[in-house]
Amino acid sequence: MATVLVVDDSAVDRHRVGGLLVKYPALTAVFASAGHEALEVISREVPDVVLADLRMPGMNGLELVEAIKNLVPRLPVILMTAYGSEDIATLALQRGAASYVPKRNLSRQLFDTLSNVLEVTQAIRGHQRVLECLRRSEVEFVLENDPSLVPHLVGHLRENLIGMKLCNENEVIRVGMALREALMNAIWHGNLELTSTSPEEGRKVNDPLLVERCQQAPYRDRRVHLLVKESPDEVVYVIRDEGPGFDPSLLPDLRDPATWEKFGERGLVLIRTFMDEVRFNKTGNEITMVKRRAT
C-alpha cells in the first residue's frame, strides 16, 4: 500500500482529491493544508509520493518541491496545476517535480499519473555495489509491443543509474519517467500508430485498440529498439521504433509553457525537461536522450 500526502490550502479540493483516492484500495491519503505543515508530516513519516497544489499562500508548490528535494531527495512530488500556471509548473519540473496533472483533469488523469510515478520510484537496489565498479557498458534491447515490459526495463536501467551514482535519487526518478514516456510513445504512436487515444485517457495494457493492433500486420511484426550507452560521466538512451515516424520540425518548442495546452502531450514535456539533451532523427522514429553527471 502506498501513502499519498495531499497538500492543498483548499478544503474543498482536499476533499475532492480524497474522494478520488479512496476508490483505490492500494492508496492511502494523508492531508496537509499548507507547505510548512506538509514538511512537518514528512519529517515524522515519509510518504511514498506528495501530491501538491501549485498555487498556495505562504509556500507555493514550487517552493515546496525545492524544500522536499533538500529534505528527502528520493521523495517524488506531483503538482496539481490550474490553467494559466504552466510557467511556474515548468520551473517546478526543472527544479525537481516528478510530474504534474491539471486540476480540471483530475478525475481522468490522477490515478494514472500517481501509478506511473510510483511505478518508477519502486526500485530494487540489489546490485549497487557491483554497478559502482562499472566503467563503460553498451547494451541493446529489442522489445515486442507489450507495455507491461516497460516498467521492468525501466526498473533495470534505473538500478544502473543508482549503482553508478550518476545522479541523485530524485533525478533517477525523473530519468525513469522520461524513459517510460519515450518507450510508451515508441509502442503506441510509433509501432502501433495509435493516435486516437488522448493523453487524458491514458494508455492501458488491455486497451482494445492495442490488443487489436498487436494481432494485425504490419503492426504486430514491428519492434522497439533501445540502445543504452553507460559511462561514469553520462548515459545515452537511443530508442527507435519501426513505424512511419513523423516530421520533428513540426514539434512546437516544448520549453515554452504557452505551447503545452496547444500540443497536449505531457510526455514530451517531461522528456525535454528531465533529460540534459534530447534529439530526434530526420524521420522522427528515433529519439536520443542524454543524462550527464551533475557537476
C-alpha positions in Angstrom: 0.0 0.0 0.0 1.3 3.5 -0.9 0.8 6.6 1.1 -0.1 9.8 -0.8 0.4 13.2 1.0 -2.1 15.6 -0.4 -1.2 19.3 0.1 -3.8 21.9 -0.7 -4.9 25.1 1.0 -8.5 24.5 -0.2 -10.6 22.2 2.0 -12.9 21.6 -1.0 -10.1 20.4 -3.2 -8.6 18.2 -0.5 -12.0 16.6 -0.1 -12.2 16.2 -3.9 -8.8 14.5 -4.2 -9.5 12.3 -1.1 -12.8 11.2 -2.8 -10.8 10.1 -5.9 -8.1 8.3 -4.0 -10.5 6.4 -1.7 -11.6 4.5 -4.8 -8.2 2.7 -5.0 -7.5 0.4 -2.0 -3.8 0.4 -2.8 -3.5 4.1 -2.0 -3.8 5.7 1.5 -4.2 9.5 1.7 -2.9 11.9 4.4 -3.5 15.6 4.2 -1.8 18.9 4.8 -3.3 22.4 4.3 0.0 24.2 3.7 3.6 23.6 2.6 5.1 24.0 6.1 2.5 21.6 7.5 3.5 19.1 4.8 7.1 19.3 5.7 6.2 18.6 9.3 4.3 15.5 8.2 7.3 14.3 6.1 9.7 14.8 9.0 7.6 12.5 11.1 7.0 9.8 8.4 8.0 9.9 4.8 5.1 9.1 2.4 5.6 7.4 -0.9 4.6 10.4 -3.0 3.4 14.0 -2.5 0.5 15.5 -4.5 0.6 19.3 -4.0 -1.3 22.2 -5.3 0.9 24.6 -7.3 -0.7 27.8 -6.1 -0.8 28.1 -2.3 -0.3 31.0 0.0 2.8 31.1 2.2 4.7 28.3 0.4 3.7 27.6 -3.1 4.2 24.3 -4.9 7.5 25.3 -6.5 8.9 26.3 -3.1 7.6 23.0 -1.6 9.3 21.0 -4.3 12.6 22.6 -3.6 12.2 22.1 0.2 11.4 18.5 -0.2 14.3 18.0 -2.6 16.6 19.3 0.1 14.9 17.3 2.9 14.2 13.9 1.2 15.7 13.9 -2.4 14.1 10.5 -3.2 10.5 11.6 -2.4 8.6 12.4 -5.7 6.3 15.4 -5.9 3.4 15.6 -8.4 1.9 19.1 -8.9 -1.8 19.9 -9.4 -1.9 22.8 -11.8 -4.6 25.3 -12.7 -5.0 26.9 -16.1 -2.5 29.7 -16.6 0.1 28.3 -14.2 2.2 26.5 -16.9 5.1 28.8 -16.5 5.5 28.0 -12.8 5.0 24.3 -13.5 7.9 24.5 -15.9 10.2 25.8 -13.2 8.9 23.1 -10.8 9.7 20.3 -13.3 13.1 21.8 -13.8 13.8 22.0 -10.1 12.7 18.6 -9.0 8.9 17.8 -9.5 8.3 14.3 -10.9 5.1 15.1 -12.9 2.1 17.3 -13.0 -1.7 16.9 -13.6 -4.1 19.7 -14.5 -6.8 20.1 -11.8 -9.5 20.2 -14.4 -8.5 16.6 -15.5 -8.0 15.1 -12.0 -10.8 12.5 -12.4 -9.2 11.2 -15.7 -5.5 11.6 -15.1 -4.8 11.5 -11.3 -4.7 7.7 -10.8 -2.6 7.1 -14.0 -0.2 9.8 -13.0 0.2 8.5 -9.5 0.6 5.0 -10.8 3.2 6.0 -13.3 5.3 7.9 -10.7 5.0 5.1 -8.1 5.9 2.5 -10.6 9.2 4.3 -11.4 10.1 5.0 -7.8 9.8 1.4 -6.5 13.4 0.5 -7.2 15.3 -2.6 -6.3 18.9 -1.8 -5.4 20.4 -5.3 -5.1 23.3 -4.8 -7.5 24.5 -1.4 -6.4 28.0 -2.5 -5.2 28.7 -4.3 -8.5 27.4 -1.4 -10.5 29.7 1.0 -8.7 32.5 -0.8 -10.4 31.0 -0.2 -13.9 33.2 1.9 -16.2 31.6 1.5 -19.6 28.7 -0.5 -20.9 26.8 -0.7 -24.2 23.7 -2.9 -24.5 20.8 -3.2 -26.9 17.2 -4.4 -26.1 14.6 -5.4 -28.7 11.1 -5.2 -27.4 7.8 -6.5 -28.6 4.8 -4.1 -28.4 4.0 -5.1 -24.9 3.6 -2.1 -22.5 3.8 -4.5 -19.5 7.6 -4.9 -20.3 8.3 -1.2 -19.9 8.3 -0.8 -16.1 10.6 -3.9 -15.7 13.0 -2.5 -18.2 12.9 1.0 -16.7 13.5 -0.5 -13.3 16.6 -2.4 -14.5 18.0 0.8 -16.1 17.2 2.8 -13.0 19.1 0.4 -10.9 22.2 1.0 -13.1 21.9 4.8 -12.6 21.7 4.3 -8.8 24.6 2.0 -8.8 26.8 4.2 -10.9 25.8 7.2 -8.7 25.4 9.3 -11.9 22.7 11.4 -10.3 20.7 11.6 -7.0 17.6 9.6 -6.2 15.3 12.4 -7.3 17.0 12.6 -10.7 16.9 8.9 -11.1 13.1 9.0 -10.7 12.9 11.8 -13.3 15.1 9.8 -15.8 12.8 6.8 -15.2 9.8 8.9 -16.0 11.4 10.2 -19.3 12.4 6.6 -20.3 8.9 5.3 -19.6 7.3 8.1 -21.7 9.7 7.6 -24.6 9.2 3.8 -24.7 5.5 4.0 -24.4 5.4 6.6 -27.2 7.5 4.2 -29.4 5.0 1.4 -28.9 1.8 3.4 -29.1 2.4 6.2 -31.5 5.4 4.6 -33.4 4.8 0.9 -34.0 1.1 0.7 -33.5 0.3 4.1 -34.9 -2.4 4.7 -32.2 -3.2 8.4 -32.5 -6.8 8.3 -31.3 -6.1 7.7 -27.6 -5.8 11.1 -25.9 -3.2 11.7 -23.1 -6.1 12.3 -20.7 -7.5 8.8 -21.2 -4.1 7.1 -20.5 -2.6 4.1 -22.3 -3.8 0.8 -20.9 -2.1 -2.6 -21.3 -5.5 -4.1 -22.1 -6.8 -1.3 -24.3 -8.9 -2.8 -27.1 -7.1 -0.8 -29.8 -3.7 -2.0 -28.6 -4.9 -5.7 -28.5 -6.3 -5.3 -32.0 -3.2 -3.8 -33.5 -0.9 -6.3 -31.9 -2.7 -9.0 -33.9 -2.7 -7.2 -37.2 0.1 -6.9 -39.8 2.3 -4.9 -40.2 1.9 -3.6 -36.6 2.4 -7.0 -34.9 5.8 -7.5 -36.5 7.3 -4.2 -35.5 9.8 -3.9 -32.6 11.2 -1.2 -30.4 15.0 -1.0 -30.3 16.7 0.5 -27.2 20.5 1.1 -27.2 22.0 2.1 -23.9 25.5 3.5 -23.5 26.6 3.9 -19.9 29.7 5.5 -18.5 30.7 7.3 -15.3 30.1 10.7 -17.0 26.8 10.2 -18.9 24.2 7.7 -20.0 22.8 7.8 -23.6 19.4 6.2 -24.5 18.6 5.7 -28.1 15.0 4.5 -28.7 13.9 3.6 -32.2 10.6 2.2 -33.4 9.7 0.7 -36.8 6.8 2.9 -37.5 6.4 5.5 -40.3 7.8 8.3 -38.0 6.9 12.0 -38.2 8.4 15.3 -39.1 10.3 16.6 -36.0 10.3 20.1 -37.4 6.6 20.3 -36.7 7.1 19.9 -32.9 6.5 23.1 -31.0 9.1 24.4 -28.6 8.0 22.4 -25.5 10.2 24.5 -23.3 7.7 27.3 -23.8 4.8 26.8 -21.4 2.4 28.6 -23.8 2.6 25.6 -26.2 1.6 22.9 -23.6 -2.1 23.3 -24.0 -1.9 23.5 -27.8 0.2 20.4 -28.2 -1.5 18.3 -25.4 1.4 15.8 -25.0 2.7 15.8 -21.4 5.2 13.0 -22.2 7.4 15.1 -24.4 7.3 17.9 -22.0 8.6 15.6 -19.2 11.3 14.1 -21.5 12.6 17.5 -22.6 12.6 18.8 -19.0 14.2 15.8 -17.3 17.0 15.0 -19.8 20.0 17.1 -20.5 19.8 16.6 -24.3 17.0 15.3 -26.5 17.1 15.0 -30.3 15.2 13.2 -33.0 16.4 11.7 -36.2 15.2 13.2 -39.5 12.4 10.6 -40.0 11.1 11.0 -36.5 11.2 7.3 -35.5 14.2 7.6 -33.2 14.8 9.7 -30.1 18.2 10.1 -28.4 18.2 11.2 -24.7 21.3 12.1 -22.8 21.7 12.4 -19.0 25.0 13.7 -17.8 26.6 13.5 -14.4 25.7 16.6 -12.3 28.7 18.8 -11.6 
